[in-house]
Amino acid sequence: MNGTQLREFRKQLLTWFREFQRPLPWRKSRDPYRIWISEIMLQQTRVAAAIPYYERFLERFPDVQALAEAPQEEVLRMWSGLGYYSRARNLQKAAQQMVALHKGEFPHTWEAASSLPGIGDYTAAAILSIAFGEKDAVLDGNVARVLARLEAVRGDLRETKRWRELQKTAEKVLDPTAPGDWNQAMMELGAMVCTPRSPQCLLCPVSRFCKARKLGLVERIPEKRAKRTAVEVTLVAAIFMNARGETLLLPPPSMARKRDADDVPSLVSRMWHFPTLSAAKDPLIALRELIRIFKIAGKAPMHALCKVRHTVTYRKVSIFPFRILVRKLPGVQGSQTIPLHAISSCPVSNLTRKIAQAALE
C-alpha cells in the first residue's frame, strides 16, 4: 500500500471498529491491571468463556496488591476451570514482582513489561498500547491471518522468518495516532470477520485492500499447519468415599523432570486430585496397585463408573474411575478430606472435576 492507501485503510478499519466493536468488559477501562488480566485469560480461552472468570477474578483480586498477597491456592481456585494453570501461577508471580520492583504498578516500558513472568511480545504490546498509548504493534494468530490475507502471504505463518516479516508489516500498518484502538481493531477483525474458515469478506471494511481476495486465495491462506499426532493416554482414578460422602484429595504434585504423555502431575495441572495412576496395559492392574498403595481392605465395595474422556493439548485421555467405599479414608500426609459435592471449593483441574461428576452421577 502507498501512503494514500494506508491512510484510507487505517481510517476505514478504525471507523468500523469504533462503531461495531463488541462491548467486552475489559474495554470499559484503560486500567493496565484489568487489561493485563484479560489478555492472560484470553490466551487459549474463548472470549465468551473468559468473561465470567474475568469478572469473578477482579471481584476477588481488585488490584495488583490483592493478587500478590493472596494464597496461591485461592488464585488457582478462582482460575479453576479455565485450564492452562501456569497462566494463573505466572499472574501471581508477576504481581509479586510488580509490588517488589514497580511500586505495585504495571511497568510502562517494553523491557520491564516483557521481563514479567507470563508476558511475551504480544501481551506486552497489547497492554502497553491499550493502557498507555505506546506505539507497539501486536501480532497474534488473528492479526497474522489478517495481514497474511492482505498481502497474500503463502506458507506456514509460524515459520520464524515469515513471522518476523509479519511483525514488520504489523508495525508498518499500525496507526500511530491510536495504537490501542488499532491493535484491538486488527484483533477484532480477525476474530469476527476475517475468520479461519468462511471469512465474511462482504462485511469486511477493508476488503478492497485484500490481495488474497483479489487472487481468490482467501480460503487457502493461511495454509494449514501439520497437527501433532494425538497420543492416547489411559488413567485409573480412585474415589475413596466414607459413609458421610466425604472423599480423599491428594495435594498438588511436584512436576516430574521427565514429562511423558501419561505424566500424572501434568495431567492434573499440579492441583488437588484424586489418587490416580497411569494404566498403560490394564486398568484393573492399576486399580489393584492403588488399593495396595493406600492399604485398602480387600473386601471394600467398589463400583466402576462411566469412563471419562479429557483432552490436554495433543493427548487424548481416557480415565477409568472407581468409587471405593471405605469405613475410614486413607491417612495420607498433606491430603484433605472433603465432601464430594463440594470439590469445586478446592483448586482442581477440569480432569478432576469430570471424575467427581462421574462419581456424583
URRAVEN-V419894 format. One record per residue. RES is the residue in one letter. PHI is phi in whole degrees, -180 to 180 (999 if undefined). Layout:
BEGIN
res/phi
RES/PHI
RES/PHI
END
This chain:
BEGIN
res/phi
M/999
N/-82
G/-58
T/-66
Q/-64
L/-65
R/-63
E/-70
F/-59
R/-63
K/-62
Q/-68
L/-69
L/-67
T/-62
W/-61
F/-63
R/-68
E/-93
F/-117
Q/-61
R/-69
P/-81
L/-81
P/-61
W/-76
R/-86
K/-84
S/-143
R/-106
D/-67
P/-62
Y/-63
R/-66
I/-67
W/-61
I/-59
S/-65
E/-65
I/-69
M/-64
L/-78
Q/-73
Q/67
T/-136
R/-68
V/-57
A/-60
A/-73
A/-76
I/-56
P/-63
Y/-66
Y/-58
E/-68
R/-69
F/-63
L/-70
E/-65
R/-82
F/-124
P/-74
D/-153
V/-59
Q/-60
A/-63
L/-69
A/-65
E/-90
A/-71
P/-62
Q/-59
E/-61
E/-70
V/-62
L/-66
R/-64
M/-69
W/-88
S/-55
G/110
L/-82
G/78
Y/47
Y/-72
S/-62
R/-62
A/-68
R/-63
N/-68
L/-56
Q/-69
K/-61
A/-66
A/-61
Q/-65
Q/-68
M/-62
V/-65
A/-75
L/-114
H/-129
K/56
G/76
E/-119
F/-70
P/-64
H/-92
T/-105
W/-61
E/-60
A/-70
A/-66
S/-73
S/-86
L/-74
P/-57
G/82
I/-115
G/-101
D/-60
Y/-62
T/-63
A/-61
A/-63
A/-63
I/-67
L/-65
S/-75
I/-74
A/-82
F/-120
G/73
E/-70
K/-86
D/-116
A/-90
V/-86
L/-143
D/-125
G/-60
N/-65
V/-66
A/-60
R/-65
V/-60
L/-66
A/-64
R/-74
L/-58
E/-103
A/55
V/-85
R/-95
G/93
D/-74
L/-66
R/-84
E/-61
T/-53
K/-65
R/-68
W/-65
R/-64
E/-66
L/-65
Q/-63
K/-63
T/-64
A/-60
E/-69
K/-68
V/-86
L/-51
D/-83
P/-70
T/-84
A/-150
P/-63
G/-66
D/-63
W/-63
N/-61
Q/-67
A/-65
M/-64
M/-67
E/-65
L/-61
G/-68
A/-77
M/-108
V/-122
C/-87
T/-78
P/-58
R/-120
S/50
P/-62
Q/-93
C/-61
L/-68
L/-99
C/-74
P/-72
V/-127
S/-64
R/-69
F/-95
C/-88
K/-71
A/-62
R/-67
K/-64
L/-93
G/70
L/-113
V/-57
E/-75
R/-103
I/-123
P/-79
E/-71
K/-70
R/-85
A/-68
K/-82
R/-67
T/-62
A/-69
V/-115
E/-85
V/-124
T/-119
L/-127
V/-122
A/-122
A/-108
I/-102
F/-76
M/-136
N/-98
A/-66
R/-89
G/79
E/-92
T/-131
L/-105
L/-117
L/-91
P/-70
P/-55
P/-80
S/-78
M/-77
A/-72
R/-64
K/-93
R/-101
D/-77
A/-60
D/-100
D/-67
V/-61
P/-53
S/-73
L/-71
V/-95
S/59
R/53
M/-128
W/-59
H/-157
F/-74
P/-54
T/-139
L/-135
S/-68
A/-126
A/-62
K/-108
D/-139
P/-55
L/-68
I/-65
A/-65
L/-62
R/-62
E/-67
L/-63
I/-63
R/-67
I/-61
F/-96
K/54
I/-90
A/-59
G/-62
K/-98
A/-63
P/-61
M/-126
H/-133
A/-75
L/-101
C/-62
K/-61
V/-108
R/-112
H/-151
T/-123
V/-129
T/48
Y/-90
R/-101
K/-103
V/-104
S/-112
I/-114
F/-101
P/-91
F/-127
R/-90
I/-121
L/-86
V/-131
R/-71
K/-136
L/-67
P/-58
G/-89
V/-127
Q/-59
G/84
S/-79
Q/-138
T/-102
I/-149
P/-59
L/-57
H/-72
A/-105
I/-65
S/-71
S/-75
C/-105
P/-74
V/-126
S/-81
N/-62
L/-61
T/-65
R/-63
K/-66
I/-63
A/-62
Q/-64
A/-63
A/-70
L/-70
E/-75
END
